[in-house]
Amino acid sequence: MLTLERKWDRRVQQWHSHVTSAVAFEQLLEDMLKIAAPRPADTCVDLGAGTGFVTMALAPLTSSVLAVDISGAMASALAARARQDGLGNVSTQVGDLTTFDLRSSSTDLVVSNYALHHLVDADKRALVARSAQWLRPGGRLVIGDMMFGRGASRRDRDILRQKVVALAAKGPGGLWRIAKNLVRYGLGIGHEHPATPEFWQAALRDAGFTDVTFHPVVAEAGIVSGIRPRGLPADATVA
């Protein structure tokens, strides 16, 4: 059985083409940048950076970007692309987001784009709590991801309906994927564990973030963000 790292190692070129050619990802990136409001003096961290879709957009606007990904192949591809584009303020680190850590109050902006649905809910919450400690007072956390539940809200039902219709239009192969995804989603198995906007907002508030907001983008994509307040106690833990 492939590890998650090896799975993503194999998808380097496929993933880069996917995110750079999809209109929905372009809209998500545009909205993330607006919400993140990167500043020239900001030091940034991109969690689950992949081949650098967000990192490469942030780098010209900020002081530095640390791109973190579980896949060594993804990190290498990102580093090569940064060198090719003359972006000397980009660094990469291979790391598992369930254990990745940074020095307290060491960064200004933490972002993540379509990576955290690969974590189970407890690991999502733990990562949000750690990121609150990494940020300097006034620092921002911005997460873009698939954000929907199991049909409890009208938005959930609309998203699930859209997915079923789109897959059914693909014929027998699409119908097989519907059945497979229903079993996986119903049993909570597989590598994808999307959470609701309400879950994400609660996770940020519980970690001490203020000004927590949810912004729907397109289909299941959404963005949740928050600000580290000046009074949040610092943690001295260092990775």
Buried (B, 14 or more C-beta within 10 A) or exposed (E): EEEEBBBBBEBBEEBBEBBBEEEEBEEBBEBBBEBBEBEEEBBBBBBBBBBBBBBBBBBEBBBBBBBBBBBBBBBBBBBEBBEEEEBEBBBBBBBEBBEBBBEBBBBBBBBBBBBBBBBEEEBBBBBBBBBBBBBBEEBBBBBBBBBBBEEEBEBBBBBBEEBBEEBEEEEEEBEEBBEEBEEEBEEEEEEEBBBBBBBBBBBBEEBBBEEBEBBBBEBBBBBBBBBBBEEBEEBEEEE
